Amino acid sequence: MTIQISQLHKSFGQTEVLRGIDLTVADGELVALLGPSGSGKTTLLKIIAGLDWPDAGRLDVDGQDWLRLAAQDRRIGFVFQNYALFPHMTVRDNIAFGLTVRPRAERPGRAQIARKVDELLGFLQIEALGGRYPAQLSGGQRQRVALGRALAIEPTVLLLDEPFGALDAAVRRDLRRWLRGVHDATGTTTIFVTHDQEEAFELADRVVVMDHGRIQQIGDAATIHDAPATPFVADFMGATVALPVTVRGGSVAAPGVDASRVVAPGLPDGPARLFVRPEDLVPVPDPAGPWTVASISNTGSQLRLVLADASGAEVPADLRRRHPAAQGLSPGARVHLRPEAASVFPV
């Protein structure tokens, strides 16, 4: 199913939650909606599911206007962060639920439902859990059951809202790989919401970065990480050091900054800001440098430094302990800054 979203707007009272969303999701694609809390991710997901309605805009799926369809007519598979399993039902009954509540004319027979549940229990690798109740399952097992219930109805579109948010880090990593395998095997068009960058990049074909109801950038992991489109994306992707610089003829310059590795083709001449990740910022010992090492902490493999200039402004830098520039660095040492990789935006 191909999803086409055009100029979608949504407000709650005076608060604009979605501000003109344009997005196309290709048939069989897995797309992540990534952004901080309040960026509009879950609201967009709920509108696709038919659990909320926009104030303006279009939502077409394979050419059909879904804003004219009730939620039950869209055949959406929805997986929530808190699983939303029925505690009084066994695993088998939870998975079968969507099939058993269909209108009588569309409802499969009992034997057909049982076969479908058996197939999903095997597919999800939880064959031994069919007779258990949700309270008897781990978080990871409950999430598999929730996904099984969503898949049982053979959904046109699969939607997942922070599906691993309630799980610990090790289980999340395992389930991410597993979910990607499930998606590849089913080919269902899938959209999932997350605030976890690693999760989004590991799972998705494309990532949609959102902030304050707008799409800031769409792309794959390498593009968004290496070439953020806006200052927000740069900061969100970890480029938390922002330095004032000047652009002239595509080159970047600033006092105390060796920006020879940074280029800004196409940017207009004039003031700009350079965004760099602490791990990409190298403090180079320099007796004439305008920056001073204010503090150093040693994690074993890394040196974490705080650098200060004469105005008292501070920036962090993370340096491999065996990096050549680490020799001679100590509190009070003077340095200049060398960004190894950075993004530049006009002011």
N, C-alpha and C positions, 0 to 999 in steps of 0.2 A: 504494500500500500504506500503510495506517495502522498505525503502531507504537504499542503501548501498553505502557509499562514501569511496573511497580507494586512498590514496596517492595523494590527490588533491593539486596542486600547481598553484599559480597565482601571476604574477608580473605586476606592472605598471611602465614601464621604469626600473630603477635600484632598485625599491622598491619591496621587496618580501612581498606580502599581505597575501598569504596563503602558509604555509610551510609544506606540507605533511599531510593533514587532513585525518584521518581515523575515520569514524563514521557510526554506524548503528542505524536507527530509525525504531522501530517495527511498524507493522500495527496497526493503531488506537492510537498510542502513541502521547502525547503532550510533546514536547521537547523545552526547552529554550536555546538559545545561549546568554550567559551572559559574559560581559567583557567591558572594557573601550573603548572609541573612538579609532579607529585605530587598533583594535584587529583582524579585518577580518570578523566580524559577518555578516555585510550586504553584503559583496562581496560573501560570501558562500551562502547566501540566494538567491542572484541574479543568481548565477550559477545554483542552483537547479531550479529556475524559467525559465531559458533559456534567461535571460536578459544580461548575460555575459558568457564568456567561459574560461575554465582553460587552462593553458599552458601544464599541464600533469595531469594524474590521471583518475579515473573512477567514473561514477555516474550511478548506476543501480537502477531501481525502479521495483520491482517485477520481477527481472531478465532481464528487458529490458534496453538496453544501451540508456540512455536519452541524452547523448552527440551527438547522431545521430538525435535527434528530435528537430525541431524548437519549439520556445516557444508556439506557438498556437496549436501545436500537443500534448503538455503535459497536457493540461486541468488543469492548475494551478489556484487556487484562491489566489490572492495577495491583501493584505490590507496594505496600506501605512500609514505613520504617518500623512500626510497632507490630508488624505481621498481621494484626486484625484477624487472627484465627478464632474459630468458635470453640471456647474451652470445653463445652459439653459434648463435642463431637470428636470422634477418632480422626487420625490422620486420613484414613480412607474416605471418611464422610466429608471432611473438610475439602479434600481435593475434588470430590464428586459434586459438591454443593451447587456450583454454577450450572451443571447439567441437570440436576434434579429439580431445579426451580424454573426451568424453561416452560413456556406454555405447553399444554398437553400435546398439541399437534406437532411441536418441534422437539419434544423431549425424546431422547434415545431410550431404548428399552433397558431393563435392569442389567441384562447380560452384557449389552454393549457398553453401558456405563462402567461395569466391573472390569471389562477388558481395557477400557481407556485408563482407568485408575491403575491397573496392574502395569500397563505400559509406562505410565508416568512415574510410578514408584521405582521401576527399573531404570528409567532414563535419568532420574534425579539421584539415583544411587541411595535410596532409602527404603529398599524392599522390606527390611526387617521391622520397619516402624509403623506399618499400616494399622496395627491394632492399638497403638498408643494414643494418649491424649496430649494436647499441647503442653500441659504442665510437666509432662515426663520427658520433654525434649530440651536439648541445648538450644541456644540462640541460633546457631548456624543451621541446625536441623529444622527449626521453626521457619527460618527464611526459605529453606528449600520447599517446605510444604506450602508456604504462601505462594511461591513461584509455581508450584505444581497446580494449585487451585486456579491461578491466572491462566496457565497454559491449557488447562482441561477444556476450556470453551473454544479452543483454537482461535485465539483473538486476532482481529484484523491488525491491531496495534498493541504493543506491550509497553506499559508505562510503569516506571519505578521511581518512587520518591524516597531519596536517601536510603536505599535498600539495606545498606550495611552499617548505618550510623550507630546502631545500638550494640554492635559487636566489637570485640577487642581486636587489636591490630593484626595479630597472627591469623585469626579466623577471617578477617576482612580480606587479607591477601589471598588466602586459599579460595575464598568464594568468588573473588574477582576473576581469577583464572577460570574457575568452573563456569561462571555465568557467561564469559566470552565463548566458551565451548558450547554451551547450551544455545546461545544466539546463533552461532555458526551452523549448528545442526538444524535449527528450526527455520532460520531465514526470516523470522518475524521482524517487521519494522519496529524498532525499539527506541524509546527516549527515556533517559534517566536523569534525575536531579542529584547533584552532589555539590558540596563545598570543598571536597578533597581533590586537589590537583592531581596527585599521583593516581587516584582511582579513575578520574576522568581520562587521563592520558593513556593509562594501561588498557582500559576497556573500550573506549569509543573510537569509531572511524573518524568522526569530527567532533570538535568541542566548540560549544557556543558559550562565550564568556559574557555574562550579564552584570549590569550594575544599575541600580535605581530605575528599573523598568525598561532599560534600553540594551540592545545588543552592542557590545563594544568590539567584538572580534569573533570571527568564525574561522577555524582552521584545524590542522593536525597539531600534534604535540610539538614537533620541531619548529613549525612556523610561529606558534604562539609563544613558545619559550624564547626563541632566538630573535624574533622580529615582532615584538608587541606593537599593536597599532595605535595605542593611546597611552598617556601617562598612567591612567588607572590600571590598564592591563600590565604595564611594566612593573608597577608597585605590587600588584596582586601576585605577579609571578616571582616576586622576591627581590626585585631591583629597588630596594628600599633606600638606597643612598642617592640623593638628588643633589647635584652640584650645578651652580650657575656657570655657564660657559658662553663663548661667543663663536658663532659660525661665520666663516668667511671663505667663500669659494669651495664649499664642501668640506673644509677642514674645521676641526674643533680646537679651541684654545681656551685656557684659563690659567691664572697664576697658580703655580705649584702643582699643576696637573700635566702629566705627559700623556696627551691624547693621541699619540701617533698611530695607535692601533684602532682608533675610532674614526669612522667616516660618516658623513652626513650628506650624501648625494641628493640633490633636489631640494634641500632645505634652503629657505631664503637667508641671506646674510643678516646677522643681527643677534640679539640675545636669545639664549635657549637654555634648556635644562638637560643635563646628562643624567640618566638613570642607570645605576650599576648595582649588581648584586655584591654583597660583602665578600663572597668567595672569588669574585672577579676583580677585586680592587687590591692591587699590590702596593704596599708602602715601601718605597725605595730609599734606603739610607742616603741622606743628603745634608751636609752641614749647613747649607744655605736654604734648605727646604722650609716652607712656611707652616708645615704641620708638625706637631709634637706627639710622640707616643705617650698617651695619658695613662694607659694601663695595658697589661698583657696577662692573659690566663692561658694555661697550657692544658689541653685535653688529652695529650699523649700524641695524637697524630696531627692535631691542629693547634695553631696559635690564634687566639681570639683577641683582637686588639681594639682599643678605642683611641681614635686619633682626634686631636683638637687643634684648631687654628687660633690666631691671636684674638679673635673676637669671642672665643669660647665655644664656637660651634663644634659639635662632635659628630664623627662618623665611625661606624664599625667596619672592620676588615677581618676576614678569616683567611689565614695563610697556612699552607702545609708546613709542618715544623721543619721539614728537610728542604724547603724551597730556598734557592740561593739568596733571595732577598731577606730571609729570616736571620741570616748571620749579622750580628751587630745591632739587632733590634732589642732595645731595652727601654724601660720607662724613662722619659726625658729625651730620648733620641729624636733628632730632627729628620724629617722625611719629605719627599714629594710623592704624589699619588700617580699610579699608572693603571688605568682601567684596561683589563685584557679584553673585555667585551662590554658593550654598553648600548643603550638606545638614547637618541637625542630628539627632543621635541621643541619647536619654537615656543617662546613665551608669548 
